[in-house]
Amino acid sequence: MADPVSVVKDYDAAWNAHDVEGVMAFFTDDAIVRLEPGAVFSGKEQIRAGYVEPFMPGFHVDSSGHQVAEDQEGGQRVTWRAMLSSDFFRQIGEEPPVERNGEAVVEGEKIKAFTGTIPATP
């Protein structure tokens, strides 16, 4: 079984290389991506069109603090903090880098579920 933290770091490396196909290869066919608050993309077609392609231009991620726990469905749940830069954030008025929390359920070498969340402000 692949190390789930390595899977997430390799996923981030594909984003930083602006490799759409490389990023897409990390998702299972039935993967779900949630961007909190508000957006959900189900399956590779929606993930590509609604998440990967819009965010890819100018994208860069620096992630840290990866932690792993068993997922109740048999995968590995990885959580981490990330600082993101993307042309998308500039277009919606957020000045990069933007802080997000990440969570992924990793099964084998694939991501079954991914959630990106804006951290609560104190």
N, C-alpha and C positions, 0 to 999 in steps of 0.2 A: 504494500500500500504506500502511496506517495505521502510525503510529509505535507500536511495541509497548509502550513505556513509557507513552504516553498511554492506551493501551487498559487497562493495569493500573491506572493512576491513576483512570481513569473508573470502572472496576470497583470500586475502593475507595470512590469517591464514592457509588456506588449503595448499597453496604453502609452507609455512614455516613448515608444518607438513609432507611435502613430500607425500601428498595424491592425487595421480593422479585422482582417481575417484571423490574425493571431489572437486577438481578444475574443472573437466569436468562437474560436476553437476551444476555449475554456468552459463554455456553457454546455450543459446537457440539453438535449432536444426539448425537454419540457421545463427548462429552467424558468424561474420567476425573478424579476428584478423589481425591487421597491425603492423608490426615492421618496423619503419622508421629509416633509409631509406631502402626500398627495398623488404620486404617479406610480402605476403598476404596469409592468410589461411582462407578458406571458408568452413563452416560446421564442425561438431564435429570430423569427421574422419581426416580431414586435420589438424585441430587444435591440436588434440591429437598427431598425428604423426610428425608434423612439428614444433610445438611450445612447448607443455607441456612435452612430453617425453624427447626431447633433453635438455631442460633447467632444468628439475627437479633435477638431481643429484647435491647434495651439495647446493641447492638453499636456499637463505634467502633474504627476502625483509623487509626493514624499510621504511614505507611511511608516508608522512605528508602533511599538507597544503591542505587538501581536500576541494574542492569548488563544489557547485551544481548549475546548471542552467537548465532551461527547454530546452529539445531538440525539434527541429522543427517537429519531427515525433511523439511527445507525450510521449517520455520517459524522463528520467532525465539524464543529462550529468554531470558526475563527473570528475574533473581534480585533479591531485595531483603530487607531486614529490616523487621519490623513489630512495633509495640506494639499489642496488642489488648485491648479491654475488651468484655465480654459477660456477660449474666446467666448464660449457660451455664457460664462459668468459675467464677463464684461457687457455682453449684450443685454443682460437682465439687470444690470446696475450693481452687481456685486464686484468689488475690487479684489482681485486675487492677491495672495492666496486665500482660499476659502477653506475653513476647517470643517471637516465632516467626520462622523464615526462610520466605520465600515463593519459589516458582518456578512460572512459567507458560510453556507453549508457546503462542505466539500465532500464529495463521494469519489473515492479513487483519485483520479487526476482532473476531475471536472467540478464545476460549480453548479450546484443544484438550485441554490437560492442566494441572492445577494440583496443586501439592504444598505443604502447610504442614508444617513440621518444627520440633520443639522443638530449639533449639541445644544442642550438647553443653556441659556445664559444665566449666570448667578444673579 
